[in-house]
Every structure is written in structure tokens, then in C-alpha cells.
Amino acid sequence: MNPPISALLFLLLFPLGAILCIIAKAPARPVAGIATALNLVLSLGLLWNYPASQGGFAYVMDWSWATLHGLPPIHFHLGVDGISLPLVLLTAIVSFAAIAISPRSIKRESEYYCYLLLMSLGAMGAFVSLDLFFFYIFHEFALIPTFLLIGIWGTQNRQFAAFQITLYLMAGSLILLAGLVALVMALPAADRTFDIVALQAYLQQHAIAVATQDIIFPLLLIGFGILVGLFPFHSWAPPGYASAPPAAAMLHAGVLKKFAIYGMIRVAIPMAHDGFLDFQLVLLTLLVGNFLYAGFVTIAQKELPTMIGFSSIMHMGYLFLGVACWNTLGVTGAVILMVGHGLSAALLFGLSGEITRRSGENRFSELGGLAKRAPLLAVLFSFASMATMGVPGLANFAGEVLVFFASYTAVIPLMAIVGIFGTVLTAVYQLRALKGIFYGPMPERYEPGAGGDAAVVGMTDTATVAEYVPYVLLIVASLLIGFMPFLLLHLVQPSVSLLPYLATQR
């Protein structure tokens, strides 16, 4: 007999129900907004009631789904702990913000909002699934609307960008699938299971042969690496984000990319730990490319959306560094930084779309002095820039500090120095963007009476209070975590400490 329904199921039913209502001709934007608002409220309730001090999984639901001949049984197994619950909350916040910043009038409106809801549903499902089958399927489910949103509602070079991102992410997904299948098939036939909890417990007692792990772990690393933009598998991301509608970029960069880091923490390193140790130096070498190569390339960008795309790739280096430490401090820092980066990346992509919509431009050479016409927009962008730079008092700082201390004590001190140098590069390109867009001389076409299309005379603070709510929500969430990091620390650390093979902190 299956156990009672978990509250987690409603995190999936709210967006699914909204999609069905939209298909039935209900007004798309209000319905999507209500569904994401309900998920946000429910996520806060789940976080409030989670027994953080003991860690482990809560709100568990385990339904027998299917048994196929020759394959392990598939279970619809849901549950969250202190590692996945912050990501559930991040998904809810960014989903609500993405719906809220979306245009009130857009072609094929019903399809557009259905696709955004499908992205949110897929991400939420991946984070709450405790069965490898659904863990993988939900993520793949979220990628399909990503391609469609870029291809149909994207901007410049949208068809090429959609085609490129499709090829890259399909390749990453197939490599990841090969690694997951190899992991399960490496077990004796009688002990094979897709259940993540059971699989981890079994492998702690009966580790796979090291030679086999040295095949499985690289497959998982490359698969997850492509999905998250690990150097040198990153080239799909910047043009994809630059062409995507702002809401789609917010959801993918802010939420979906965290699936790969979460997968490294939940599956790859605990279940193929000897393989991880053998390839740890390779991982550290690759993430240096995220810090240095992506950092310098970001400085060279001439358009705002592309710069933010490369910046997002660069910051994946911090997340991989925290995971590569594999100690309590590093993994805790990586989880907090996933939330912080998700908020700041979503905020930057949303504001980038707002700047482009109002000014008709996204090239730094064609922007300038906009703080005179839109001071509130300048303040919001300043907060987003400071969060990205890791300024104290914002969420990114709390995660980055933990990662730096963990890397100094657990891996190689040089890696901490490289990471800190990365923050210098971040400050360079982010302050350059802030200065180039909002300060300095204003192009003549933005002056009153200049005429021309560019006087998309929208370059003023004429937005209503409601239009600023999603940006303020993202900033407030980042400030809360930045000033009170214990809100997440007491939630994350007990669950991280339960992970197997954690290195002893010196």
C-alpha cells in the first residue's frame, strides 16, 4: 500500500494544473502567476517546518510506479533534505519572478506561459525526486521548453542559438544517461535499484571496483559538466542566454544549471567516490578555465546579455570548487552559493531584458547615462552587480567565503587564490557594465525631443510598483541570506554532514 500524499506533490501539481487551465483557455498570465505564487508560499512553509537540526529526508512519499522485465523497479519517490530544500525555494522564487517580468502582451501567449511553467515543473521535479529515473526525466522534461522558448520568442540569431543549445545539452544528457546506467548496472542483478537513498546506502557497504568507477565518474562529470557549462564544455551558454527571452534565461541560468551541481553532490561523488578522487585533479584543472578563461572573455564582451552569460559560466567555477573540496564547509558553501548565484543571475538577466526593452539597445557602446532617466533601474542593477561581485551583505558572499576557506584547507591553497582573483575579474567587468550603461555621457537619442525609434521613450522610470516587485523580491531574498546566512547554514549543514566520505576539516 502506498503511503499518504506528500506536500511535495503539490509543488508539481500547481504548475501542472495551471498548464491544464491555460490549455482550457483560462487567462494565461494570471493563472501562471497564481500557480507560481502558491508554490512560493508552499516552499516557504516546507522550509519553516523542516526538522533542520537532525538533517535527512522529510516529506517523503514513495509510490511504486512500474516494474519492467529485467530492470529495477521504478518508484515515484519524493523527498527533500537540507541540500535540496533551498533549491526548491530558489526554484519557486525565480519561477514567480520570471512569470512576473514576462510581457503582458506577447504572441502565442498561452504557449509561452505553458513553456515557462513546464521549465519550473521540470526543475522542481528534479530537485524533489529520490529515484534516478525521475531525477533524470524531470530535468530532460524541462529542457524541451527551453529550446522552444529560444527558437520561437528569442531575439538575434535565435534559431542558431536554439539549435546549438539543443545539440550541446542533448549530448550532455546522453553522456549523463550512460553514466547513470553504468552506475546501476555495475551492481549485482539482485541489488540493482534506481532509488537514490537505497543506492547510496548499498554502495557505502559494497563499493564498486575502482577500475569501474574510473569509467563511471568521467561519464557523470562530463555529462553534468556540459549541462552546467564546465570549461571547456561551456560555449553553448552565452549565445543561448543572449538570444533567450529574459524569463527563460532567468529560469535556466538561475535554476536549471544548478541541477548538475546538485547531481554531483547527490549522485556522482558519493556513489563513485574512488573515481572522484582519481579525477579530482582533472576537475580542479578544468574549473580554473571557468575562473580565468571565462573571466577574461567576460571582460572583453561588448553586449550586456552575452557578458552576463559568460559571467554565469565563470561563477560555475566557484560551485565546482566547493564540491571538489568534498568537506562539510565546501559543500555547504556550494549549496548556499547555488541559491545566491541563482538569485543574482535571475536578477541580472531580468534587468538586462528590461534595459533592452526600454532602450532598444544592449551594446555598451550605444548605452550610457541612463541613471539620469531611470534612477530606480540603476539602483536595482547596482544591487545585482554587487551580489555578483560577492559584496558582503548579499547571498553570494556567504557562499563564496565558505568555498574559499574550504579550498584553502582541503585542496590546494593555490585554488583559493585563483578563486579570489576571479572575484577581482568579476568586479572589473561588472563595474565596467554599470558605468557604461548608467553613467557617463548619455546618447543624444535618449534626450527629450531627440525623436527616432530609440526614444522608445521608455527609458524612464514609468514602470508601476507591480513591475518592480519581482526584482525587489530577488534582492530582498539575497539580502536576507547575506545578512543572516544562519537561515540557510542551520538548514544545510546537518544534511551535508550525513553525506558519505566527507573529508575531515583541518
C-alpha positions in Angstrom: 0.0 0.0 0.0 1.4 3.4 -0.9 2.0 6.0 1.8 -0.1 9.2 2.2 0.4 12.0 -0.3 3.3 14.3 0.5 3.1 18.1 0.3 5.9 17.9 -2.2 3.4 16.5 -4.7 1.6 19.8 -4.8 4.8 21.6 -5.9 4.3 19.6 -9.1 0.5 19.7 -9.3 0.2 23.5 -9.0 2.1 24.2 -12.3 0.6 21.2 -14.0 -2.9 22.3 -13.0 -2.1 25.8 -14.3 -1.0 24.4 -17.7 -4.2 22.4 -18.0 -6.2 25.6 -17.2 -4.3 27.6 -19.8 -4.9 24.8 -22.4 -8.6 25.1 -21.4 -8.5 28.8 -22.4 -8.1 30.4 -19.0 -6.1 33.7 -19.0 -2.5 32.6 -19.2 -0.6 35.2 -17.2 -2.9 35.4 -14.1 -3.1 31.6 -13.9 0.7 31.2 -14.2 1.2 33.9 -11.6 -1.2 32.2 -9.1 0.5 28.8 -9.6 4.0 30.1 -9.0 2.8 32.2 -6.1 1.2 29.1 -4.5 4.5 27.2 -5.0 6.4 30.0 -3.3 4.1 30.0 -0.3 4.2 26.2 -0.1 8.1 26.2 -0.4 8.3 28.7 2.5 6.0 26.5 4.6 8.1 23.4 3.9 11.3 25.2 4.8 9.7 26.5 8.0 8.5 23.1 9.2 11.6 21.1 8.1 13.4 19.5 11.1 16.7 21.1 10.2 18.7 20.1 13.3 18.5 16.3 12.5 19.0 16.6 8.7 18.0 13.8 6.4 14.9 13.5 4.2 11.5 14.8 5.1 8.0 15.0 3.5 8.8 11.6 1.9 6.4 9.8 -0.5 7.3 6.6 -2.1 4.9 5.1 -4.7 5.6 2.0 -6.7 5.4 3.2 -10.3 6.4 0.4 -12.7 8.4 -2.8 -12.9 9.8 -3.7 -16.3 11.2 -7.2 -17.1 15.0 -7.2 -16.5 15.1 -3.7 -15.0 15.0 -2.5 -11.4 11.6 -1.3 -10.2 10.8 2.4 -10.8 9.4 4.3 -7.8 7.8 7.8 -7.7 9.9 8.6 -4.7 9.8 12.2 -3.4 11.7 13.8 -0.5 13.8 16.8 0.4 16.6 17.5 2.9 18.7 20.5 3.8 20.5 20.3 0.5 17.6 20.1 -1.9 15.1 22.2 0.0 17.0 25.5 -0.5 17.0 24.7 -4.3 13.2 24.1 -4.1 12.8 27.5 -2.6 15.1 29.0 -5.2 13.0 27.4 -8.0 9.8 28.9 -6.5 11.3 32.4 -6.2 12.8 32.5 -9.6 9.7 31.0 -11.3 7.5 33.6 -9.7 9.8 36.4 -10.8 10.1 35.0 -14.3 6.4 35.0 -14.8 6.0 38.4 -13.3 8.6 40.1 -15.6 7.2 38.5 -18.7 5.4 40.8 -21.2 1.7 41.4 -20.7 1.3 41.1 -24.4 3.2 38.5 -26.4 2.4 36.4 -29.4 1.2 32.9 -28.7 0.7 33.9 -25.1 -0.7 30.6 -23.9 2.1 28.6 -25.3 4.7 31.0 -23.8 3.4 30.7 -20.3 2.9 26.9 -20.6 6.5 26.5 -21.6 7.7 28.6 -18.6 5.6 26.5 -16.3 7.0 23.3 -17.8 10.5 24.6 -17.1 9.6 25.3 -13.5 7.8 21.9 -13.1 10.8 20.0 -14.5 13.3 21.8 -12.3 11.1 21.3 -9.2 10.6 17.6 -10.0 14.4 17.0 -10.4 15.1 18.5 -7.0 12.5 16.6 -5.1 12.9 13.2 -6.9 14.7 10.4 -5.0 14.6 8.0 -7.9 17.2 8.2 -10.6 14.7 7.6 -13.3 12.5 10.6 -12.4 15.6 12.7 -11.3 16.8 12.4 -14.9 13.4 12.5 -16.7 12.2 15.7 -14.9 15.4 17.6 -16.0 15.0 16.4 -19.6 11.4 17.4 -19.4 12.5 21.0 -18.5 15.0 21.2 -21.4 12.4 20.8 -24.2 10.5 24.1 -23.4 13.9 25.8 -23.1 14.7 25.1 -26.8 11.2 26.2 -27.9 11.3 29.4 -25.9 14.6 30.4 -27.5 13.6 29.3 -31.0 10.1 31.0 -31.0 10.5 34.1 -28.7 14.2 34.6 -28.8 16.0 37.6 -30.2 19.0 37.8 -32.5 20.3 34.5 -34.0 17.6 32.7 -32.1 17.4 29.7 -34.5 21.1 29.1 -34.4 21.2 29.5 -30.7 18.3 27.1 -30.2 20.0 24.6 -32.5 23.3 24.9 -30.8 22.0 24.6 -27.2 19.9 21.6 -28.3 22.9 19.7 -29.6 25.1 20.5 -26.6 22.5 19.7 -24.0 21.3 16.6 -25.8 24.9 15.4 -25.9 25.4 16.1 -22.2 22.2 14.4 -21.3 23.1 11.2 -23.3 26.6 11.1 -21.7 25.0 11.5 -18.3 22.4 8.8 -19.0 25.3 6.5 -20.0 27.0 7.2 -16.7 23.8 6.6 -14.6 23.0 3.4 -16.4 26.6 2.2 -15.9 26.3 3.0 -12.2 23.2 0.9 -11.8 24.4 -2.0 -14.0 27.6 -2.2 -12.0 25.7 -3.6 -9.1 24.8 -7.4 -8.9 21.4 -8.0 -10.6 19.6 -8.8 -7.4 20.7 -5.5 -5.8 20.1 -3.1 -8.7 17.9 -0.1 -7.9 17.1 3.3 -9.1 16.3 4.5 -5.6 18.9 7.1 -4.7 18.7 6.6 -0.9 19.0 2.8 -1.2 21.7 3.0 -3.9 23.8 5.3 -1.8 23.4 3.1 1.3 24.3 -0.1 -0.7 27.4 1.5 -2.2 28.7 2.6 1.1 28.8 -1.0 2.2 29.7 -2.6 -1.2 31.8 -0.1 -3.2 32.1 -0.6 -7.0 35.6 -1.7 -8.2 37.9 1.3 -8.6 38.5 0.4 -12.3 34.8 0.5 -13.0 34.4 3.8 -11.1 37.2 5.3 -13.2 34.8 4.7 -16.2 31.6 5.8 -14.5 32.8 9.0 -12.8 34.2 10.7 -16.0 30.9 10.0 -17.7 29.0 11.6 -14.9 31.5 14.5 -14.7 31.3 15.2 -18.5 27.5 14.8 -18.6 26.9 17.1 -15.6 29.8 19.4 -16.8 28.1 20.0 -20.2 24.8 20.7 -18.6 26.3 23.3 -16.2 28.9 24.9 -18.5 32.1 23.4 -17.1 35.1 24.6 -19.1 35.6 23.6 -22.0 32.0 22.4 -22.5 30.6 25.9 -22.0 30.3 27.5 -25.4 26.5 26.8 -25.8 25.6 29.0 -22.8 26.4 32.7 -23.6 24.9 32.8 -27.1 21.9 30.8 -25.8 21.2 33.2 -22.9 21.8 36.2 -25.1 19.1 35.0 -27.5 16.7 33.7 -25.0 13.7 35.6 -23.7 14.7 37.1 -20.3 12.2 34.9 -18.4 13.7 31.7 -20.0 17.3 32.9 -19.3 16.3 33.6 -15.6 14.9 30.0 -15.2 17.7 28.2 -17.0 20.7 30.1 -15.6 19.2 30.7 -12.2 17.7 27.3 -11.6 18.2 24.5 -14.2 22.0 24.8 -14.2 22.0 24.0 -10.5 20.7 20.5 -11.4 24.3 19.5 -12.4 26.0 20.7 -9.3 23.2 19.1 -7.2 23.7 15.9 -9.2 27.4 15.9 -8.4 26.6 16.2 -4.7 23.7 13.7 -4.6 24.9 11.1 -7.1 28.4 11.4 -8.7 30.8 11.9 -5.8 29.0 9.8 -3.1 28.4 6.9 -5.4 31.7 6.8 -7.3 33.9 8.4 -4.7 37.1 6.5 -5.6 36.6 7.6 -9.2 36.2 11.2 -8.0 39.5 11.0 -6.1 41.3 9.7 -9.2 39.8 12.6 -11.3 39.9 15.3 -8.6 42.9 17.0 -10.2 41.3 16.9 -13.6 38.2 18.6 -12.2 40.3 21.3 -10.4 42.2 21.9 -13.7 39.0 22.4 -15.7 37.4 24.8 -13.2 40.5 27.0 -13.5 39.3 27.6 -17.0 35.9 28.7 -15.7 37.7 31.2 -13.4 40.4 32.6 -15.8 39.4 31.9 -19.4 35.7 32.8 -18.8 36.6 35.7 -16.6 38.9 37.4 -19.2 36.4 36.6 -22.0 33.7 38.2 -20.0 35.7 41.4 -19.7 36.0 41.5 -23.5 32.3 41.4 -24.2 30.6 44.3 -25.9 26.9 43.4 -25.3 25.2 43.1 -21.9 23.3 39.7 -22.3 26.5 38.0 -23.6 28.5 39.4 -20.8 26.0 38.1 -18.2 26.1 34.7 -20.0 29.9 34.4 -19.7 29.7 35.7 -16.1 27.3 32.9 -15.3 29.8 30.4 -16.7 32.6 31.9 -14.7 30.7 31.5 -11.5 30.2 27.8 -12.0 33.9 27.6 -11.1 33.1 28.5 -7.5 30.4 25.9 -7.3 32.6 23.1 -8.7 35.4 24.2 -6.4 33.2 23.9 -3.3 32.1 20.4 -4.4 35.6 19.4 -5.3 36.7 20.1 -1.7 34.2 17.4 -0.5 34.2 18.5 3.1 31.3 20.0 5.2 32.5 23.6 4.7 32.9 23.3 1.0 29.7 21.5 0.1 27.7 23.8 2.5 29.2 26.8 0.8 28.4 25.4 -2.6 24.7 24.9 -1.7 24.4 28.4 -0.3 26.2 29.8 -3.4 23.8 27.9 -5.7 21.0 29.9 -4.1 22.9 33.1 -4.1 24.0 32.8 -7.7 20.5 31.7 -8.8 19.1 34.9 -7.3 21.7 37.2 -8.8 21.8 35.6 -12.2 18.0 35.7 -12.5 18.1 39.4 -11.4 20.8 40.3 -14.0 19.0 38.6 -16.9 15.7 40.1 -15.9 17.2 43.6 -15.7 19.1 43.1 -19.0 15.8 42.4 -20.7 14.3 45.5 -19.1 17.2 47.7 -20.3 16.9 46.3 -23.8 13.1 46.7 -23.9 13.2 50.3 -22.8 16.3 51.5 -24.7 16.1 49.2 -27.8 19.8 48.5 -27.3 22.1 46.1 -25.4 25.5 47.2 -26.7 27.7 49.1 -24.2 28.8 51.5 -26.9 25.2 52.6 -27.5 24.3 53.0 -23.9 25.2 55.5 -21.2 24.0 58.0 -18.7 20.7 56.1 -18.2 20.8 56.7 -14.4 19.5 60.2 -15.2 16.4 58.8 -17.0 15.9 55.7 -14.9 17.4 56.0 -11.5 15.4 53.1 -10.0 16.6 50.8 -12.7 20.2 52.0 -11.9 19.7 51.1 -8.2 18.4 47.6 -9.0 21.2 46.9 -11.4 23.7 48.1 -8.8 22.3 45.6 -6.3 22.6 42.9 -8.9 26.2 43.8 -9.7 27.2 43.9 -6.0 25.6 40.5 -5.5 27.5 39.1 -8.4 30.8 40.6 -7.2 30.3 38.9 -3.8 29.9 42.1 -1.8 29.4 41.4 2.0 25.7 41.6 2.9 24.5 39.7 -0.1 24.0 36.0 -0.6 26.9 35.2 -2.9 29.4 36.5 -0.3 28.2 33.9 2.3 28.7 31.0 -0.1 32.0 32.2 -1.6 33.7 32.8 1.8 32.9 29.2 2.8 34.2 27.9 -0.5 37.4 29.8 -0.2 38.1 28.6 3.3 37.2 25.1 2.4 39.5 25.1 -0.7 42.4 26.5 1.3 42.2 23.8 3.9 41.1 20.8 1.9 42.5 21.0 -1.6 45.3 23.3 -2.8 45.8 26.8 -1.4 46.5 27.9 -4.9 42.9 27.2 -5.8 41.7 29.6 -3.2 44.0 32.3 -4.6 42.7 31.6 -8.1 39.1 31.9 -6.9 39.8 35.2 -5.1 41.5 36.5 -8.3 38.2 35.5 -10.0 36.3 37.9 -7.8 38.7 40.7 -9.0 37.8 39.9 -12.6 34.1 39.9 -11.6 34.4 43.4 -10.1 36.2 44.6 -13.3 33.5 43.6 -15.8 30.6 44.2 -13.6 31.7 47.8 -12.6 32.5 48.4 -16.3 29.0 47.4 -17.3 27.5 49.6 -14.5 29.5 52.6 -15.6 28.9 52.0 -19.3 25.2 51.7 -19.0 24.1 54.1 -16.3 26.8 56.7 -16.1 28.9 58.8 -18.4 27.5 60.8 -21.3 24.0 59.9 -22.5 23.5 59.2 -26.2 21.6 62.0 -27.8 18.7 59.8 -28.8 17.7 59.4 -25.2 17.4 63.2 -24.7 13.9 64.6 -24.7 12.8 65.5 -28.2 15.5 63.5 -29.9 13.0 61.5 -31.9 13.7 58.2 -33.6 12.8 54.7 -32.5 15.3 54.7 -29.8 13.4 57.3 -27.9 11.5 54.2 -27.3 11.0 57.0 -24.8 10.6 54.1 -22.4 14.0 54.9 -20.9 12.3 56.4 -17.9 11.1 55.1 -14.6 7.5 55.0 -15.6 7.0 51.4 -14.5 4.4 50.6 -12.0 5.2 49.3 -8.5 4.0 45.9 -9.5 6.5 45.7 -12.3 9.3 46.2 -9.8 8.1 43.6 -7.4 9.9 40.6 -8.9 13.2 42.4 -8.9 12.7 43.6 -5.3 11.8 40.0 -4.3 15.1 38.7 -5.7 17.1 41.5 -4.0 15.4 41.0 -0.6 16.0 37.2 -0.7 19.7 37.9 -1.4 19.9 40.5 1.4 18.2 38.1 3.9 20.7 35.3 3.2 23.6 37.8 3.1 22.9 39.4 6.4 21.6 36.3 8.1 23.4 33.3 6.5 22.5 31.2 9.5 19.0 31.0 7.9 20.5 28.5 5.4 23.5 27.4 7.4 21.4 25.7 10.1 19.4 24.1 7.4 22.1 22.9 5.0 25.0 21.8 7.3 23.3 18.9 9.2 22.2 17.3 5.9 25.6 17.8 4.3 27.3 16.2 7.3 25.3 13.0 6.5 26.9 12.6 3.1 29.4 9.8 2.8 33.2 10.1 2.5 33.3 13.7 3.6 36.9 14.8 4.2 37.9 15.8 7.7 38.2 19.5 8.0 41.7 20.6 9.3 
